[in-house]
Amino acid sequence: MYKRKAVGTAGATHGTEGLSYSPINLASQPFRRERAQNAALGMISACLFCSLLALSGLVLHEGGRLTNLRRSIAAQNTALRKAQQEQDRFSAILGKAENSDVFGVSLFLNELISRRAVSWTRVFHDLGTVMPNNVQLIGVRLPQVPSEDVGGVNHLHLDMVLGTDKPEAILDLLKRLQDSQMFGAAQMLAQTPPTQNDPLYKFRVRVAYDQKI
């Protein structure tokens, strides 16, 4: 490396005294490829900017959906409160003493309608499909289970009096009732041993019944 002073006219020499120049060696310090690097950085910046716009759009879209969901929930809560208020009002009306008789008559009529919808011929036919040969059906009635006891749906039960000379036959019947699609799990309510006048074991059984129409 070397230094040299600028050479010029006298005036110029006087004006440039003290200045020095450093030569550039192109062989040891070639031009950098800054243009390609700048283009690549520009493309990366553009991609990042597009990603930022896409993410911003998604955030705004989800924010709008969340707002609509909150409005829907608020509207449903308002409707639920109104329904509960109406239910409380109707319950208060039905709870009055002057309306208790009308309510009781309504339940009685609904029970009669439900029982009339049951075919006794179909009842005996369905029982015949599960009844063992050595079990006799002595009596049967259809007590109705109130809707509030079984999740708001009226169900029918068969309250049966059965007779047999072999008590173990009742266990076979209970198993058949439970496995049947028309009946449910049976409940043993009472049993009576044989007497001198009646040699049969008697059992009182209640089972849920779903008649297929």
C-alpha positions in Angstrom: 0.0 0.0 0.0 1.2 3.5 -0.7 0.1 7.1 -0.5 0.5 9.9 -2.8 -0.3 13.6 -2.8 -2.6 15.2 -5.3 -0.7 17.0 -8.1 -2.2 20.0 -9.9 -1.8 23.7 -10.5 -0.3 25.9 -8.0 -3.6 27.1 -6.7 -4.9 23.6 -6.7 -1.8 22.4 -4.9 -2.3 25.0 -2.3 -6.0 24.0 -1.8 -5.4 20.3 -1.5 -2.5 20.2 0.8 -2.8 17.6 3.4 -5.2 15.3 1.4 -4.2 11.8 0.6 -5.9 9.0 -1.4 -6.1 5.3 -0.8 -5.9 3.2 -4.0 -8.4 0.3 -4.6 -7.1 -3.0 -5.7 -9.9 -4.7 -7.7 -8.1 -8.0 -7.8 -8.2 -8.4 -4.0 -11.5 -6.5 -3.3 -14.0 -7.4 -6.1 -17.5 -5.9 -6.3 -20.0 -7.6 -4.1 -23.2 -9.1 -5.5 -25.4 -6.8 -3.5 -28.1 -6.5 -6.2 -29.1 -10.2 -5.9 -29.0 -10.1 -2.2 -31.2 -7.1 -2.1 -33.7 -8.7 -4.5 -33.8 -11.9 -2.3 -34.4 -9.8 0.9 -37.1 -7.9 -0.9 -38.9 -11.1 -1.9 -38.7 -12.4 1.7 -40.0 -9.1 3.0 -42.9 -9.3 0.5 -43.8 -12.9 1.6 -43.7 -11.9 5.3 -45.9 -8.9 4.6 -48.4 -11.2 2.7 -48.4 -13.6 5.6 -49.0 -10.7 8.0 -52.0 -9.6 6.0 -53.4 -13.2 5.8 -53.1 -13.6 9.6 -54.7 -10.2 10.2 -57.6 -11.2 8.0 -58.0 -14.5 9.9 -57.9 -12.7 13.3 -60.6 -10.3 12.1 -62.8 -13.1 10.7 -62.6 -15.1 13.9 -63.3 -12.0 15.9 -66.5 -11.5 13.9 -67.5 -15.1 14.4 -67.0 -14.8 18.1 -69.1 -11.7 18.3 -71.9 -13.4 16.4 -71.7 -16.4 18.7 -71.9 -14.2 21.8 -75.0 -12.5 20.4 -76.6 -15.9 19.6 -75.9 -17.1 23.2 -77.3 -13.9 24.7 -80.5 -14.3 22.5 -81.0 -17.9 23.6 -80.5 -17.0 27.2 -83.1 -14.3 26.9 -85.6 -16.8 25.3 -84.8 -19.3 28.1 -85.5 -16.8 30.8 -88.8 -15.9 29.1 -89.8 -19.6 28.9 -89.0 -20.1 32.6 -91.1 -17.1 33.5 -94.0 -18.5 31.5 -93.6 -21.8 33.2 -93.5 -20.3 36.6 -96.7 -18.3 35.7 -98.5 -21.4 34.5 -97.4 -23.4 37.6 -98.7 -20.7 39.8 -102.1 -20.8 38.0 -102.3 -24.6 38.2 -101.3 -24.5 41.9 -104.3 -22.5 42.9 -107.0 -24.4 44.9 -109.8 -23.6 42.4 -107.8 -25.2 39.6 -106.7 -28.4 41.4 -109.9 -30.3 40.5 -109.6 -29.4 36.8 -106.0 -30.6 36.8 -106.9 -33.9 38.5 -109.7 -34.5 35.9 -107.2 -33.7 33.1 -104.8 -36.4 34.4 -107.6 -38.9 34.8 -108.8 -38.3 31.2 -105.2 -38.6 29.8 -104.8 -41.9 31.7 -108.1 -43.2 30.2 -107.0 -42.2 26.7 -103.6 -43.9 27.1 -105.2 -47.1 28.3 -107.7 -47.2 25.5 -104.8 -47.0 23.1 -103.5 -50.3 24.4 -104.7 -53.4 22.7 -105.5 -56.2 25.2 -105.3 -58.7 22.4 -101.8 -57.6 21.7 -100.9 -57.6 25.4 -101.8 -61.3 25.7 -100.1 -62.1 22.4 -96.8 -60.4 23.6 -97.0 -62.2 26.9 -97.4 -65.5 25.2 -94.1 -65.1 23.4 -92.2 -65.0 26.8 -94.4 -67.0 29.1 -93.0 -70.5 30.1 -95.4 -73.4 29.7 -95.6 -74.1 33.4 -96.4 -70.5 34.4 -100.1 -69.3 34.4 -101.3 -65.7 34.0 -103.9 -65.3 36.8 -104.5 -61.6 36.5 -103.1 -58.5 34.8 -103.7 -54.8 34.9 -102.1 -51.7 33.4 -101.1 -49.1 36.0 -99.7 -46.0 34.3 -96.4 -44.5 35.5 -96.7 -40.6 35.6 -94.6 -38.8 33.1 -92.7 -36.9 35.8 -91.3 -40.2 37.1 -89.7 -41.3 33.9 -88.3 -38.2 32.2 -91.5 -36.6 30.9 -92.8 -39.7 28.9 -95.9 -41.7 30.0 -95.0 -45.4 30.3 -97.2 -48.4 30.9 -96.4 -51.2 33.3 -98.0 -54.7 33.4 -98.9 -55.6 37.0 -99.3 -59.3 36.8 -100.3 -62.1 39.2 -98.7 -65.4 38.1 -99.1 -68.9 39.3 -96.8 -72.0 39.0 -96.1 -75.3 40.7 -92.3 -74.7 40.3 -91.0 -71.5 41.7 -87.8 -71.6 39.6 -90.0 -71.1 36.5 -90.5 -67.5 37.6 -86.8 -66.9 37.3 -86.9 -68.1 33.7 -89.8 -65.7 33.0 -87.9 -62.8 34.5 -84.9 -63.5 32.3 -87.1 -63.7 29.2 -88.8 -60.4 30.1 -85.5 -58.7 30.5 -84.2 -60.0 27.2 -87.3 -59.1 25.2 -87.5 -55.8 23.3 -91.2 -55.3 24.3 -90.5 -55.6 28.0 -88.0 -54.3 30.5 -86.5 -55.4 33.8 -89.2 -57.0 36.0 -89.8 -56.3 39.7 -91.0 -58.9 42.1 -93.6 -57.3 44.4 -95.0 -60.2 46.4 -95.2 -64.0 46.6 -97.6 -66.4 48.2 -96.9 -70.0 49.1 -99.3 -72.8 48.2 -102.3 -73.6 50.5 -104.5 -76.6 50.8 -107.1 -75.1 48.5 -104.6 -73.7 46.0 -101.5 -75.8 45.2 -99.8 -73.0 43.1 -97.1 -70.6 44.1 -98.3 -67.1 43.3 -96.1 -64.2 42.4 -96.9 -60.6 41.8 -94.6 -59.1 39.1 -94.4 -55.6 37.6 -92.7 -55.0 34.3 -92.4 -52.1 31.9 -94.3 -52.6 28.6 -93.8 -50.9 25.3 -96.5 -52.1 22.9 -95.5 -51.9 19.2 -98.3 -50.4 17.2 
